[in-house]
């Protein structure tokens, strides 16, 4: 083998090695948009499902007569002071799988049952 063939062979081996070691692009989930209704001391729906790394947008429509909020403490999500008849939006991306409680933090609302569950899968 001459030097020219050896260099070509070495270049081919290097390219194959790099291709084998390259990690695939991470799978991304389409953004999740949830129209969440806040009524008199309840959310509709009360259960949400998302995936790790999936951007989640919550459109909180206050269909009740009282001020409401949307909070997920463990994910540092807080949308507050949504007045009756108004809609407000918050977007977040969960990074850890698990089950998280969301609730309204207006005094007495969580205790009256205004809460739900977000399940984040991998």
VEXMI-253143 format. One record per residue: x, y, z of N, C-alpha, C, O in turn. Coordinates in steps of 0.1 Angstrom, whole numbers, plus 5000, padded with zeros to 4 digits. Example, Ala and Ser with C-alpha at 12.3 -4.5 7.8 and 13.67 -1.06 7.14 Angstrom:
<atoms>
atom nxx->5132&nyy->4943&nzz->5078&caxx->5123&cayy->4955&cazz->5078&cxx->5132&cyy->4967&czz->5078&oxx->5142&oyy->4967&ozz->5085
atom nxx->5128&nyy->4978&nzz->5071&caxx->5137&cayy->4989&cazz->5071&cxx->5129&cyy->5000&czz->5079&oxx->5134&oyy->5011&ozz->5080
</atoms>
This chain:
<atoms>
atom nxx->5008&nyy->4988&nzz->5000&caxx->5000&cayy->5000&cazz->5000&cxx->5009&cyy->5012&czz->5000&oxx->5019&oyy->5013&ozz->5007
atom nxx->5005&nyy->5022&nzz->4992&caxx->5013&cayy->5034&cazz->4992&cxx->5007&cyy->5044&czz->5002&oxx->4996&oyy->5042&ozz->5008
atom nxx->5014&nyy->5055&nzz->5004&caxx->5010&cayy->5065&cazz->5014&cxx->4997&cyy->5071&czz->5011&oxx->4989&oyy->5074&ozz->5020
atom nxx->4993&nyy->5073&nzz->4998&caxx->4981&cayy->5079&cazz->4995&cxx->4969&cyy->5070&czz->4999&oxx->4959&oyy->5075&ozz->5004
atom nxx->4970&nyy->5057&nzz->4997&caxx->4959&cayy->5048&cazz->5001&cxx->4958&cyy->5047&czz->5017&oxx->4947&oyy->5046&ozz->5022
atom nxx->4970&nyy->5047&nzz->5023&caxx->4969&cayy->5047&cazz->5038&cxx->4962&cyy->5059&czz->5044&oxx->4955&oyy->5058&ozz->5053
atom nxx->4965&nyy->5071&nzz->5038&caxx->4959&cayy->5083&cazz->5043&cxx->4944&cyy->5083&czz->5040&oxx->4936&oyy->5087&ozz->5049
atom nxx->4940&nyy->5078&nzz->5028&caxx->4925&cayy->5077&cazz->5025&cxx->4918&cyy->5067&czz->5035&oxx->4907&oyy->5070&ozz->5040
atom nxx->4925&nyy->5056&nzz->5038&caxx->4919&cayy->5046&cazz->5047&cxx->4918&cyy->5052&czz->5061&oxx->4908&oyy->5050&ozz->5068
atom nxx->4929&nyy->5059&nzz->5066&caxx->4928&cayy->5065&cazz->5079&cxx->4917&cyy->5076&czz->5080&oxx->4910&oyy->5076&ozz->5090
atom nxx->4915&nyy->5083&nzz->5069&caxx->4905&cayy->5093&cazz->5069&cxx->4891&cyy->5087&czz->5070&oxx->4882&oyy->5092&ozz->5077
atom nxx->4889&nyy->5076&nzz->5063&caxx->4876&cayy->5069&cazz->5063&cxx->4874&cyy->5063&czz->5077&oxx->4862&oyy->5063&ozz->5081
atom nxx->4884&nyy->5057&nzz->5083&caxx->4882&cayy->5051&cazz->5096&cxx->4879&cyy->5063&czz->5106&oxx->4870&oyy->5061&ozz->5115
atom nxx->4885&nyy->5074&nzz->5105&caxx->4882&cayy->5085&cazz->5114&cxx->4868&cyy->5090&czz->5112&oxx->4861&oyy->5093&ozz->5122
atom nxx->4863&nyy->5091&nzz->5100&caxx->4849&cayy->5095&cazz->5098&cxx->4839&cyy->5086&czz->5103&oxx->4829&oyy->5090&ozz->5109
atom nxx->4842&nyy->5073&nzz->5102&caxx->4833&cayy->5062&cazz->5107&cxx->4833&cyy->5063&czz->5122&oxx->4822&oyy->5061&ozz->5128
atom nxx->4844&nyy->5065&nzz->5128&caxx->4845&cayy->5065&cazz->5143&cxx->4837&cyy->5077&czz->5148&oxx->4830&oyy->5076&ozz->5158
atom nxx->4839&nyy->5089&nzz->5142&caxx->4831&cayy->5101&cazz->5146&cxx->4816&cyy->5099&czz->5144&oxx->4808&oyy->5103&ozz->5153
atom nxx->4812&nyy->5092&nzz->5133&caxx->4798&cayy->5090&cazz->5131&cxx->4792&cyy->5081&czz->5142&oxx->4781&oyy->5082&ozz->5146
atom nxx->4800&nyy->5071&nzz->5145&caxx->4795&cayy->5061&cazz->5155&cxx->4795&cyy->5067&czz->5169&oxx->4786&oyy->5063&ozz->5177
atom nxx->4803&nyy->5077&nzz->5172&caxx->4803&cayy->5083&cazz->5186&cxx->4794&cyy->5095&czz->5187&oxx->4790&oyy->5099&ozz->5198
atom nxx->4789&nyy->5100&nzz->5176&caxx->4780&cayy->5111&cazz->5176&cxx->4767&cyy->5107&czz->5183&oxx->4761&oyy->5097&ozz->5179
atom nxx->4762&nyy->5115&nzz->5192&caxx->4749&cayy->5112&cazz->5198&cxx->4738&cyy->5117&czz->5190&oxx->4740&oyy->5128&ozz->5184
atom nxx->4727&nyy->5110&nzz->5189&caxx->4716&cayy->5115&cazz->5181&cxx->4710&cyy->5128&czz->5187&oxx->4712&oyy->5131&ozz->5199
atom nxx->4704&nyy->5136&nzz->5179&caxx->4698&cayy->5148&cazz->5184&cxx->4687&cyy->5145&czz->5194&oxx->4680&oyy->5135&ozz->5192
atom nxx->4686&nyy->5152&nzz->5205&caxx->4676&cayy->5149&cazz->5215&cxx->4662&cyy->5150&czz->5209&oxx->4659&oyy->5159&ozz->5201
atom nxx->4653&nyy->5141&nzz->5213&caxx->4639&cayy->5141&cazz->5208&cxx->4632&cyy->5153&czz->5215&oxx->4634&oyy->5155&ozz->5227
atom nxx->4625&nyy->5161&nzz->5208&caxx->4618&cayy->5172&cazz->5214&cxx->4603&cyy->5169&czz->5212&oxx->4599&oyy->5164&ozz->5202
atom nxx->4596&nyy->5172&nzz->5222&caxx->4581&cayy->5171&cazz->5222&cxx->4575&cyy->5184&czz->5217&oxx->4580&oyy->5195&ozz->5220
atom nxx->4564&nyy->5182&nzz->5210&caxx->4557&cayy->5194&cazz->5206&cxx->4552&cyy->5202&czz->5218&oxx->4548&oyy->5195&ozz->5228
atom nxx->4552&nyy->5215&nzz->5218&caxx->4547&cayy->5222&cazz->5229&cxx->4532&cyy->5218&czz->5233&oxx->4524&oyy->5215&ozz->5224
atom nxx->4529&nyy->5218&nzz->5245&caxx->4516&cayy->5215&cazz->5250&cxx->4509&cyy->5227&czz->5254&oxx->4514&oyy->5235&ozz->5262
atom nxx->4497&nyy->5230&nzz->5249&caxx->4489&cayy->5242&cazz->5252&cxx->4477&cyy->5237&czz->5259&oxx->4469&oyy->5229&ozz->5253
atom nxx->4474&nyy->5241&nzz->5271&caxx->4463&cayy->5237&cazz->5279&cxx->4454&cyy->5249&czz->5282&oxx->4459&oyy->5259&ozz->5287
atom nxx->4441&nyy->5248&nzz->5278&caxx->4432&cayy->5258&cazz->5282&cxx->4425&cyy->5253&czz->5295&oxx->4417&oyy->5245&ozz->5295
atom nxx->4429&nyy->5259&nzz->5306&caxx->4425&cayy->5255&cazz->5319&cxx->4415&cyy->5265&czz->5324&oxx->4417&oyy->5277&ozz->5325
atom nxx->4403&nyy->5260&nzz->5328&caxx->4392&cayy->5268&cazz->5333&cxx->4393&cyy->5268&czz->5348&oxx->4393&oyy->5258&ozz->5355
atom nxx->4393&nyy->5280&nzz->5354&caxx->4392&cayy->5282&cazz->5369&cxx->4378&cyy->5287&czz->5371&oxx->4374&oyy->5298&ozz->5367
atom nxx->4370&nyy->5279&nzz->5378&caxx->4356&cayy->5283&cazz->5382&cxx->4355&cyy->5285&czz->5397&oxx->4366&oyy->5286&ozz->5403
atom nxx->4344&nyy->5285&nzz->5402&caxx->4342&cayy->5286&cazz->5416&cxx->4348&cyy->5274&czz->5424&oxx->4341&oyy->5264&ozz->5426
atom nxx->4360&nyy->5276&nzz->5428&caxx->4367&cayy->5266&cazz->5436&cxx->4370&cyy->5252&czz->5429&oxx->4369&oyy->5242&ozz->5436
atom nxx->4372&nyy->5253&nzz->5416&caxx->4376&cayy->5241&cazz->5409&cxx->4384&cyy->5244&czz->5396&oxx->4382&oyy->5255&ozz->5390
atom nxx->4392&nyy->5235&nzz->5392&caxx->4398&cayy->5236&cazz->5379&cxx->4392&cyy->5226&czz->5369&oxx->4387&oyy->5215&ozz->5373
atom nxx->4392&nyy->5229&nzz->5356&caxx->4387&cayy->5220&cazz->5346&cxx->4396&cyy->5221&czz->5334&oxx->4396&oyy->5231&ozz->5327
atom nxx->4404&nyy->5211&nzz->5331&caxx->4405&cayy->5198&cazz->5338&cxx->4413&cyy->5198&czz->5351&oxx->4420&oyy->5208&ozz->5353
atom nxx->4412&nyy->5187&nzz->5359&caxx->4419&cayy->5186&cazz->5371&cxx->4432&cyy->5178&czz->5370&oxx->4440&oyy->5177&ozz->5379
atom nxx->4434&nyy->5171&nzz->5359&caxx->4446&cayy->5163&cazz->5356&cxx->4452&cyy->5167&czz->5343&oxx->4445&oyy->5169&ozz->5333
atom nxx->4465&nyy->5169&nzz->5343&caxx->4473&cayy->5173&cazz->5331&cxx->4484&cyy->5163&czz->5330&oxx->4489&oyy->5158&ozz->5340
atom nxx->4489&nyy->5161&nzz->5317&caxx->4500&cayy->5152&cazz->5315&cxx->4509&cyy->5159&czz->5305&oxx->4505&oyy->5165&ozz->5295
atom nxx->4522&nyy->5158&nzz->5308&caxx->4533&cayy->5164&cazz->5299&cxx->4545&cyy->5155&czz->5299&oxx->4545&oyy->5145&ozz->5306
atom nxx->4555&nyy->5158&nzz->5292&caxx->4567&cayy->5150&cazz->5291&cxx->4579&cyy->5159&czz->5296&oxx->4578&oyy->5172&ozz->5294
atom nxx->4589&nyy->5153&nzz->5301&caxx->4601&cayy->5160&cazz->5304&cxx->4606&cyy->5167&czz->5292&oxx->4607&oyy->5161&ozz->5281
atom nxx->4610&nyy->5180&nzz->5293&caxx->4615&cayy->5188&cazz->5282&cxx->4605&cyy->5194&czz->5273&oxx->4608&oyy->5201&ozz->5263
atom nxx->4592&nyy->5191&nzz->5276&caxx->4581&cayy->5196&cazz->5267&cxx->4576&cyy->5210&czz->5272&oxx->4572&oyy->5211&ozz->5284
atom nxx->4577&nyy->5220&nzz->5264&caxx->4572&cayy->5233&cazz->5269&cxx->4557&cyy->5232&czz->5271&oxx->4550&oyy->5227&ozz->5263
atom nxx->4552&nyy->5237&nzz->5282&caxx->4538&cayy->5237&cazz->5286&cxx->4533&cyy->5251&czz->5288&oxx->4539&oyy->5259&ozz->5295
atom nxx->4523&nyy->5254&nzz->5281&caxx->4516&cayy->5267&cazz->5282&cxx->4503&cyy->5265&czz->5288&oxx->4494&oyy->5258&ozz->5282
atom nxx->4500&nyy->5272&nzz->5299&caxx->4487&cayy->5272&cazz->5305&cxx->4480&cyy->5285&czz->5303&oxx->4485&oyy->5295&ozz->5306
atom nxx->4468&nyy->5284&nzz->5296&caxx->4460&cayy->5296&cazz->5294&cxx->4449&cyy->5294&czz->5305&oxx->4439&oyy->5287&ozz->5304
atom nxx->4450&nyy->5302&nzz->5316&caxx->4441&cayy->5301&cazz->5327&cxx->4430&cyy->5311&czz->5325&oxx->4431&oyy->5323&ozz->5325
atom nxx->4418&nyy->5305&nzz->5322&caxx->4406&cayy->5313&cazz->5320&cxx->4398&cyy->5314&czz->5333&oxx->4393&oyy->5303&ozz->5338
atom nxx->4396&nyy->5325&nzz->5339&caxx->4389&cayy->5326&cazz->5351&cxx->4374&cyy->5328&czz->5348&oxx->4369&oyy->5339&ozz->5344
atom nxx->4366&nyy->5317&nzz->5349&caxx->4352&cayy->5317&cazz->5346&cxx->4344&cyy->5319&czz->5359&oxx->4332&oyy->5318&ozz->5358
atom nxx->4350&nyy->5321&nzz->5370&caxx->4343&cayy->5322&cazz->5382&cxx->4341&cyy->5337&czz->5386&oxx->4344&oyy->5346&ozz->5378
atom nxx->4336&nyy->5339&nzz->5398&caxx->4333&cayy->5352&cazz->5403&cxx->4344&cyy->5358&czz->5412&oxx->4344&oyy->5370&ozz->5415
atom nxx->4354&nyy->5349&nzz->5415&caxx->4365&cayy->5353&cazz->5424&cxx->4378&cyy->5353&czz->5417&oxx->4379&oyy->5347&ozz->5406
atom nxx->4388&nyy->5360&nzz->5423&caxx->4401&cayy->5360&cazz->5418&cxx->4407&cyy->5346&czz->5419&oxx->4404&oyy->5339&ozz->5429
atom nxx->4415&nyy->5341&nzz->5409&caxx->4422&cayy->5328&cazz->5410&cxx->4436&cyy->5329&czz->5406&oxx->4441&oyy->5339&ozz->5401
atom nxx->4443&nyy->5318&nzz->5409&caxx->4457&cayy->5317&cazz->5405&cxx->4460&cyy->5302&czz->5401&oxx->4452&oyy->5293&ozz->5402
atom nxx->4472&nyy->5300&nzz->5396&caxx->4477&cayy->5287&cazz->5392&cxx->4492&cyy->5286&czz->5397&oxx->4500&oyy->5294&ozz->5392
atom nxx->4494&nyy->5276&nzz->5406&caxx->4507&cayy->5275&cazz->5412&cxx->4512&cyy->5261&czz->5412&oxx->4504&oyy->5252&ozz->5415
atom nxx->4524&nyy->5258&nzz->5408&caxx->4531&cayy->5245&cazz->5410&cxx->4544&cyy->5248&czz->5417&oxx->4554&oyy->5252&ozz->5411
atom nxx->4544&nyy->5247&nzz->5430&caxx->4556&cayy->5251&cazz->5438&cxx->4569&cyy->5244&czz->5434&oxx->4579&oyy->5250&ozz->5432
atom nxx->4568&nyy->5230&nzz->5432&caxx->4580&cayy->5223&cazz->5429&cxx->4586&cyy->5227&czz->5415&oxx->4598&oyy->5224&ozz->5413
atom nxx->4579&nyy->5233&nzz->5407&caxx->4584&cayy->5237&cazz->5393&cxx->4586&cyy->5252&czz->5392&oxx->4589&oyy->5257&ozz->5382
atom nxx->4584&nyy->5259&nzz->5404&caxx->4585&cayy->5273&cazz->5404&cxx->4576&cyy->5280&czz->5394&oxx->4580&oyy->5290&ozz->5387
atom nxx->4564&nyy->5275&nzz->5393&caxx->4554&cayy->5281&cazz->5384&cxx->4544&cyy->5289&czz->5392&oxx->4538&oyy->5284&ozz->5402
atom nxx->4542&nyy->5301&nzz->5388&caxx->4532&cayy->5310&cazz->5396&cxx->4525&cyy->5320&czz->5387&oxx->4532&oyy->5328&ozz->5381
atom nxx->4512&nyy->5318&nzz->5386&caxx->4504&cayy->5328&cazz->5378&cxx->4493&cyy->5333&czz->5388&oxx->4485&oyy->5325&ozz->5392
atom nxx->4494&nyy->5345&nzz->5392&caxx->4485&cayy->5350&cazz->5402&cxx->4477&cyy->5362&czz->5398&oxx->4479&oyy->5368&ozz->5387
atom nxx->4467&nyy->5364&nzz->5406&caxx->4458&cayy->5376&cazz->5405&cxx->4450&cyy->5377&czz->5391&oxx->4450&oyy->5387&ozz->5385
atom nxx->4445&nyy->5365&nzz->5387&caxx->4437&cayy->5365&cazz->5375&cxx->4422&cyy->5368&czz->5379&oxx->4416&oyy->5360&ozz->5386
atom nxx->4418&nyy->5379&nzz->5375&caxx->4405&cayy->5384&cazz->5379&cxx->4393&cyy->5377&czz->5371&oxx->4396&oyy->5371&ozz->5361
atom nxx->4381&nyy->5377&nzz->5377&caxx->4370&cayy->5371&cazz->5371&cxx->4368&cyy->5376&czz->5356&oxx->4369&oyy->5388&ozz->5354
atom nxx->4366&nyy->5367&nzz->5347&caxx->4364&cayy->5371&cazz->5333&cxx->4377&cyy->5373&czz->5325&oxx->4376&oyy->5375&ozz->5313
atom nxx->4388&nyy->5372&nzz->5332&caxx->4401&cayy->5374&cazz->5325&cxx->4408&cyy->5360&czz->5322&oxx->4405&oyy->5350&ozz->5328
atom nxx->4417&nyy->5361&nzz->5312&caxx->4426&cayy->5349&cazz->5309&cxx->4440&cyy->5354&czz->5310&oxx->4444&oyy->5365&ozz->5306
atom nxx->4448&nyy->5346&nzz->5317&caxx->4463&cayy->5349&cazz->5318&cxx->4470&cyy->5336&czz->5314&oxx->4465&oyy->5325&ozz->5314
atom nxx->4483&nyy->5338&nzz->5310&caxx->4491&cayy->5327&cazz->5304&cxx->4504&cyy->5326&czz->5312&oxx->4511&oyy->5336&ozz->5315
atom nxx->4509&nyy->5313&nzz->5314&caxx->4522&cayy->5310&cazz->5319&cxx->4528&cyy->5299&czz->5311&oxx->4520&oyy->5289&ozz->5307
atom nxx->4541&nyy->5299&nzz->5308&caxx->4547&cayy->5288&cazz->5301&cxx->4559&cyy->5284&czz->5309&oxx->4567&oyy->5292&ozz->5315
atom nxx->4561&nyy->5271&nzz->5310&caxx->4572&cayy->5264&cazz->5317&cxx->4576&cyy->5251&czz->5310&oxx->4568&oyy->5246&ozz->5302
atom nxx->4588&nyy->5246&nzz->5313&caxx->4592&cayy->5234&cazz->5308&cxx->4597&cyy->5225&czz->5319&oxx->4607&oyy->5227&ozz->5325
atom nxx->4590&nyy->5214&nzz->5322&caxx->4594&cayy->5205&cazz->5333&cxx->4607&cyy->5197&czz->5329&oxx->4608&oyy->5193&ozz->5317
atom nxx->4616&nyy->5196&nzz->5338&caxx->4629&cayy->5190&cazz->5336&cxx->4630&cyy->5176&czz->5343&oxx->4640&oyy->5169&ozz->5340
atom nxx->4621&nyy->5173&nzz->5352&caxx->4622&cayy->5161&cazz->5360&cxx->4608&cyy->5154&czz->5359&oxx->4598&oyy->5160&ozz->5362
atom nxx->4608&nyy->5141&nzz->5356&caxx->4596&cayy->5133&cazz->5357&cxx->4590&cyy->5133&czz->5371&oxx->4598&oyy->5133&ozz->5381
atom nxx->4577&nyy->5132&nzz->5372&caxx->4571&cayy->5131&cazz->5385&cxx->4557&cyy->5135&czz->5385&oxx->4551&oyy->5139&ozz->5374
atom nxx->4551&nyy->5135&nzz->5397&caxx->4537&cayy->5140&cazz->5398&cxx->4537&cyy->5152&czz->5407&oxx->4543&oyy->5152&ozz->5418
atom nxx->4531&nyy->5163&nzz->5402&caxx->4531&cayy->5176&cazz->5408&cxx->4517&cyy->5181&czz->5410&oxx->4508&oyy->5179&ozz->5402
atom nxx->4515&nyy->5187&nzz->5422&caxx->4502&cayy->5193&cazz->5425&cxx->4502&cyy->5207&czz->5420&oxx->4511&oyy->5215&ozz->5423
atom nxx->4491&nyy->5211&nzz->5413&caxx->4489&cayy->5225&cazz->5410&cxx->4476&cyy->5229&czz->5418&oxx->4468&oyy->5221&ozz->5421
atom nxx->4476&nyy->5242&nzz->5422&caxx->4465&cayy->5247&cazz->5430&cxx->4463&cyy->5262&czz->5429&oxx->4472&oyy->5269&ozz->5423
atom nxx->4452&nyy->5267&nzz->5434&caxx->4450&cayy->5281&cazz->5435&cxx->4454&cyy->5286&czz->5449&oxx->4450&oyy->5280&ozz->5459
atom nxx->4463&nyy->5296&nzz->5449&caxx->4469&cayy->5300&cazz->5462&cxx->4461&cyy->5312&czz->5469&oxx->4465&oyy->5318&ozz->5478
atom nxx->4449&nyy->5315&nzz->5463&caxx->4441&cayy->5325&cazz->5470&cxx->4436&cyy->5319&czz->5483&oxx->4432&oyy->5307&ozz->5483
atom nxx->4436&nyy->5327&nzz->5493&caxx->4433&cayy->5322&cazz->5507&cxx->4421&cyy->5313&czz->5507&oxx->4410&oyy->5318&ozz->5504
atom nxx->4423&nyy->5301&nzz->5512&caxx->4412&cayy->5291&cazz->5513&cxx->4408&cyy->5283&czz->5501&oxx->4400&oyy->5273&ozz->5503
atom nxx->4412&nyy->5287&nzz->5489&caxx->4408&cayy->5280&cazz->5477&cxx->4414&cyy->5266&czz->5476&oxx->4407&oyy->5256&ozz->5473
atom nxx->4427&nyy->5264&nzz->5479&caxx->4433&cayy->5251&cazz->5479&cxx->4426&cyy->5242&czz->5489&oxx->4423&oyy->5230&ozz->5486
atom nxx->4424&nyy->5247&nzz->5501&caxx->4418&cayy->5239&cazz->5511&cxx->4403&cyy->5235&czz->5508&oxx->4398&oyy->5225&ozz->5513
atom nxx->4397&nyy->5243&nzz->5499&caxx->4383&cayy->5240&cazz->5495&cxx->4383&cyy->5230&czz->5483&oxx->4372&oyy->5227&ozz->5478
atom nxx->4395&nyy->5226&nzz->5479&caxx->4396&cayy->5216&cazz->5468&cxx->4400&cyy->5221&czz->5455&oxx->4399&oyy->5214&ozz->5445
atom nxx->4404&nyy->5234&nzz->5454&caxx->4408&cayy->5239&cazz->5441&cxx->4423&cyy->5235&czz->5438&oxx->4432&oyy->5243&ozz->5440
atom nxx->4425&nyy->5223&nzz->5434&caxx->4438&cayy->5217&cazz->5431&cxx->4437&cyy->5206&czz->5421&oxx->4426&oyy->5201&ozz->5418
atom nxx->4448&nyy->5203&nzz->5415&caxx->4448&cayy->5192&cazz->5405&cxx->4462&cyy->5186&czz->5404&oxx->4471&oyy->5189&ozz->5412
atom nxx->4464&nyy->5178&nzz->5394&caxx->4477&cayy->5170&cazz->5393&cxx->4482&cyy->5171&czz->5379&oxx->4475&oyy->5170&ozz->5369
atom nxx->4495&nyy->5174&nzz->5378&caxx->4503&cayy->5174&cazz->5366&cxx->4512&cyy->5162&czz->5367&oxx->4520&oyy->5161&ozz->5376
atom nxx->4511&nyy->5153&nzz->5357&caxx->4520&cayy->5141&cazz->5357&cxx->4530&cyy->5143&czz->5345&oxx->4526&oyy->5145&ozz->5334
atom nxx->4543&nyy->5143&nzz->5349&caxx->4553&cayy->5145&cazz->5338&cxx->4560&cyy->5132&czz->5336&oxx->4566&oyy->5127&ozz->5346
atom nxx->4560&nyy->5127&nzz->5324&caxx->4566&cayy->5114&cazz->5321&cxx->4579&cyy->5117&czz->5314&oxx->4582&oyy->5128&ozz->5309
atom nxx->4587&nyy->5106&nzz->5312&caxx->4600&cayy->5108&cazz->5306&cxx->4599&cyy->5104&czz->5291&oxx->4609&oyy->5105&ozz->5284
</atoms>
